[in-house]
Amino acid sequence: MRIRVLSAFLAATLATPALAQDSAPTPEQAEAAQEGRARLTVAVGGVWLPDYEGSDDNRWIPAPAANGTVAGMSFTVLGNRASLDVIPDVAGKDWNFQLGPVAVINLNRTNRDAIKDPRVAALGEIDTAVEVGGYVGLGKTGIIHDFDTLSVSLSYRHDVTKIHRSGIFTPSVNYTTPLSTKALVSLFASAEIVEDRYARTYFGVTPAGSIASGLPAFRPEGGQKDITVGGMFTHAITGNLTKGLALVAGGTYKKLVGDFADSPLVSIAGTRHQWTAGAGLALTF
């Protein structure tokens, strides 16, 4: 859960929709590409999110982030996620193609002390997984007016640490529009499609786990795990959207589906309806 939540919120903290580098460039990146200059944004905020993916208990965690542009190429670090767009932006072009690597540190259920539900905590901790892959995306500027952007993307990452030994596909679509030189709104939707071992690692209950937790044994299959929608609002406190200090706030709603919603961790101990909210400050140099 933490992967998608941090990506959604922190990307917006950097004045862009979820999966920042799986989608269109930020205003900062676009201006940097046009001017041929490097640019850096650093951000910090707090996110209210579920204890684990499927939990009905939420908690606050800190959320640092950074992104930048060098020679037209963009990089992003969003909490436990990092990505790079290896294709430089071209000034004056309405279409923007993105391609590059992405890496995620999967922290779902890695800390039993952070899980309030004793049944899920009794299932034990899962070792931290590192997921590495890539993404491809296409963005179009000038949908309704000259400055808005609609983008679609698809990413794939695979566990390289042999924790869940499987892959995750993430299609997404997002729309970003400035309301003025100081305000910007982002709306987005995405989904995750996972393989069988991922489903069993994070949503399954083994016979031994059933005895320890009291939850019924459950062996899920892979497939579409969820659908997520959200929105973020950014407002510059000093300067404008391309330079200075900005305030960001927003939230997401995720609905778990299929075997993932039917998992005892969700249907008995938690909920398929996952809400998050966050706020933070971003400083662009």
Beta strands, then each sheet from edge to edge (+ up, - down):
strand 1: 39-50
strand 2: 58-70
strand 3: 73-78
strand 4: 81-85
strand 5: 95-106
strand 6: 129-141
strand 7: 149-159
strand 8: 167-178
strand 9: 183-194
strand 10: 223-236
strand 11: 244-256
strand 12: 273-284
sheet 1: 1+ 2- 3+ 4- 5+ 6- 7+ 8- 9+ 10- 11+ 12- 1+
end
